[in-house]
């Protein structure tokens, strides 16, 4: 155990503290960043970074890395595990497998290798969340949090239909506690429930079978619930009609529906500016009305973002790899299966959600896939304010997370993009505008879109995403010197450096050295514990006793995740009692 | 009904649901089996399939669903009119589940039967909503598959001899290794291969040092050189068990184990400690 650490001559990019490439020293004591003058050099481990690029540990705001459908991906794709096999002591002490759906150990190792220290699991079905936490517990190094799926939940639907918004909010708080969840996650609102009948919803005004709520009403109510509870993150949405030509309209309509809720960002922790976060926005930015007329609508998406700072996104870039798609959007996976003929797994979850898994091969020769690739990058480059953007692939849907360094490099280097534009299908020149964009991300843009912005959006910027005093000592140092390289020209060197961090510190411990995991620490699990008025919660509890008896195959008392499943919980306490 | 005594009452047949308020009356049950069983007696339709002809029956159902004319009078012992009748029932269900048991994998055709059943479900989803679920036995076998998959990438038959997990059923399963005589020692935890494995595999088990870790005295324990009794998970010890639909359930401790009795995890930790000493 290293207690004190002094990192000298680090070239620091720390946008939350306004530091842009300053060569400075960093002190680490008891797992936190301290002023270097507090470090006793005779006792501390001293590391000379010699002007290397240094940032806070990176944050993935949306990745499918743990839980039931991720494991379905592993079970039904042994060929994916066979594609990447890592023996003992190669990347770290233990072995693992999996290219697009790595085993838990390998997930922890490969993220840490790239300097990522926080990874949020994008979707957990409440009933099966024990499984998600068991995988999180077995994932080394990373701090994580699970996003609780709520947009197709009968109990929430019933409260909303009855006009009981406060009860709905109290139930959402109960559900976050029951699942030890961090976010109200919304996937294809109404559509996944309709998939229970083999159907989907096709517009914002298309009512959910039986419940007769429309996606627009669901968005409005959930946005109000989120701000009533004062959650650190906003609602986190995956709109309807993912992946369909022409879907950019329903995407923008969904953002309008959230704005119609008339709420302002009102978190009790942090200072986020958004009222809605649209995940993997690339998949929701399509024009045309068929695959033949498919085109990029990144400009419309970016134009909206430029006008509305209350909307944030992560990219969901397609990396043109063979991968595994997995989502709580059940009807979408059926359509993907019909489209590709590849094997399909479906997992309905009683009362609350469902999911599907289908392998996918994105090919640079395919016109649609090539345009998809362009769209993710276009949105990143056309959106003026990087604080609205987070780099992601919606791992593993757009591509595996270990391709992030390539995406970062594409964004930082116009010549690198040109090299790929020549490799992909001609449609990128005709149906997209990527070839005409010359913006290049700076190191600061990179630090914002991988550290500072996700920390702020999640409401955790007091503790992660930066290197100011008091922050958790999550530090990533890369073997590249910003004053000696031109990322635009030296893109190969940049990509290589970002793939294998020179040094990664997690909670004050050195976990990665020269790209290899040298030490494993136990990650935190973030979750939100919201207090709502006691009498309201009692009423909801009484309702739940009846509802559970009527709807569920498990008893109410067996539903909630026990504390034993979180070996290192970080409970975010929110007192929302005065907000009702 | 016998293999899964709580299945029909608690989950699928008699239980009332949100959209099935009258329970049994709101549901249609079809049982397919070569013989009459307790389950077939509560079914709306019993289909007696000829032994080892499941594949043919599934293919016929798929043909009927696709509207193809079957140029036979009967398939797998089932009259063709009956096959068409069944196909209509399946297509008109609002939510259908095909549960299948070991009989389908252990009869002629084996995993190909399941392959065909998956295709049947796929075909039915073009008409309505259908899913398929395996009726698994052996308590927490699903949990074992889940844990092994997230730790190694594979659900069973994992070989670690090369330093990374490898999976090749037919080569790396326990039965494969035993029948080829490659294993020179064996530890069986919470399973009873002595009662269920093929004879050749059991013969090899008898030849080599065998350790059996199990709360119960079993045929495997009878064969073992060392038998280690452990606490019963879910009665004498807490833990997690995965239901056969992969829902993880917290198992609580109800009574204390006999004094000095370890649980599986404690026992294995002691073994690892000793191995590390050596």
Interface residues (C-beta under 8 A of the other chain):
Chain A: X66 X68 X70 X71 X74 X75 X78 X80 X81 X82 X85 X86 X87 X88 X89 X95 X96 X97 X98 X101 X102 X103 X104 X105 X127 X128 X130 X131 X134 X135 X138 X154 X195 X196 X197 X198 X210 X334 X337 X344 X346 X347 X348 X351 X550 X551 X553 X554 X558 X562 X564
Chain B: X10 X11 X15 X16 X17 X18 X19 X94 X95 X122 X125 X128 X129 X131 X145 X146 X147 X149 X150 X151 X152 X153 X154 X155 X160 X162 X163 X164 X165 X166 X167 X238 X240 X242 X246 X247 X248 X249 X250
